[in-house]
Amino acid sequence: MEQLLRTEPFMRTCQLALVPARRGADVPAIVGWSAGAPLPLLCALLRSWEERFGARVLSGFGGALTVSVARPPQDLAQAERLALEHVLTTADNIVDDPPTPFPEYAGELPGRYLWRLWWD
């Protein structure tokens, strides 16, 4: 861990927080996390992803959100619907930096156990 702290500058400023919430999907709203995402929509999507994919918020740091996924989509139809939902988050890594072609993005989702969204 000491080596990691020396090599990763963001780890020096990262803090752990315990948040009283019934669901992890509610944590961004409870803490007032704001990164440019439409927060009510994002939390609603996170709740849906919890139920459908076993998704859990791992971290919200700066403008980035990392989500662990227990049951990622298994087929292209499911992945395409999920990709549309990811676009709804307005995450810059999907729609702006530069925009990822939709078929390519959807095709990468089956079997992916970690989703990272960020807003500049």
Sequence and secondary structure as in RCSB ss.txt:
>XXXX:A:sequence
MEQLLRTEPFMRTCQLALVPARRGADVPAIVGWSAGAPLPLLCALLRSWEERFGARVLSGFGGALTVSVARPPQD
LAQAERLALEHVLTTADNIVDDPPTPFPEYAGELPGRYLWRLWWD
>XXXX:A:secstr
 HHHHHH HHHHH        SSGGGHHHHHT  SSS HHHHHHHHHHHHHHH EEEEEEETTEEEEEESS   S
HHHHHHHHHHHHHTT HHHHTSS   HHHHHHH TT  EEEEE  
